[in-house]
Amino acid sequence: SSSASSSSSSCKDGAGRSRFADMVSTPRCRFCAKTEGLRGMSGGKSVCGKCLRKQVALLVLVEREPLWRVLPLFKLSLESLTELLDPEDEYWKALQKTFAHPDPKSLADLHYSFSPDGLLLNSSSGTKYHEVTQEHREKVGRMVAREVQTRLADSQGIQRLAIPFDDPNPIVNNYVLASKDFLQKPTLLLIIQGSGGVRPGIWSRGLCIEEGLQTGSMEKTVKKALRRDYGVLILNPNIADDHKANPIAGNESPSSHTVYVWDEIVSKSSASSILILAHSNGGRCTSDLLLSRLGQVREKVKAIALTDAVRTGPKAKENEEVREYLRANAINWVASVQVVDAFEPLLSSEDGCVTCVSAGTPSHERSSSSALSSLFRFFDTRVPRSSDSSSSSSSSSSA
């Protein structure tokens, strides 16, 4: 009797385990547990067609996740989204226009434009930038740079200056930006951005795209400089990236470009006072300029404002004259959680050459915009504002 009972129980347990094994081994939709109409997901999971449409719509149209995150999650291509999303959805129709143009020549071709407040918005929906792929972001970044330079030209008279200057057929994209009559101004401001994809007129492409021109572009910087009647010269230290196959003589690297511009342009300026504003790798360009042209720099450059700049290199630290000059004339506004202008003793000690103070933000990319008013106050202590330029604007933060 007990043997029969045991056998019966064993059969039941075996059947139960078999059914459980079938349930576990049978592919099911991770959202609704259905077994029909499944397709693969990343991580070996599955999803049914109905849930796929629902989840993709939620992520793209509601939560507005970057498409490069959504596509691999469901093993999709960009083209396959058109089969999954409602073709009549207004947001989706507007988003598709941003990546429809195969070879954009302007920001308008990508269906984006800047609002009066400097925010990058979809031209149809009025919504903020929606990231598609890294390749698409690069296209947007390049068009943003062109748009910023156009805005600087239209609103503040900042123009491209082709180099080499004595070449009747200058090389495409080999240029700097300069304000009108910059060589005749008594004070000249040199602006040197960081490394990477940034071009003249921009501190950070990412900030221009995601937060707007107030923090990402040099528009406010140029405006403050022109109010003080400075001449403005914006260097193009990353130009070597555009000409790697055929390097341009004197512009093979960010540092060599900086020295080239000094020799070919700045040395011809009638300015009695020169100021330098350098961000990130622009700090290294500045210290290399000092090593190459210390006598000229020491005579003309009254102040150097750095924003979370690369620390001075070993050669600069080994040069006592360079160290003394930097200690007396340079301040580095570094990324920090402290309030703007708070002294940073540890970083100042580590650098050994430049006094470091807080930029008022822990973000490297935001350091220039965050410290802008402070660094111009520093410039004002070295090159006092004339009564004409100072009376034309108030002494508020707008100055």
Buried (B, 14 or more C-beta within 10 A) or exposed (E): EEEEEEEEEEEEEEEEEEEEEEEEEEEBBBBEEBEEEBEEBEEEBBBBBEBBBBBBBEBBBEEBBBBBEBBEBBEBEBEEBEEBBEEEBEBBBBBBBBBEBEEBEEBEBBBBBBEEEBBBBBBBBEEBBBBBBEEBBEBBBBBBBBBBBBBBBEEBBBBBBBBBEEEEEBBEBBBBBBBEEBBEBBBBBBBBBBBBBBBBBBBBBBBBBBBBBBBBBBBBBBBBBBBBBBBBBBBBBBBBEBBEEEEBEBBBBBBBBBBBBBBBBBEEBEBEBBBBBBBBBBBBBBBBBBBBBBEBBBEBBBBBBBBBBBBBBEEBBEBEEBBEBBBEBBBBBBBBEBEBBEEBEEBBEEBEBBBBBBBBBBBBBBBBBBBBBBBBEBBBEBBEBEEEBBEEBEEEEEB
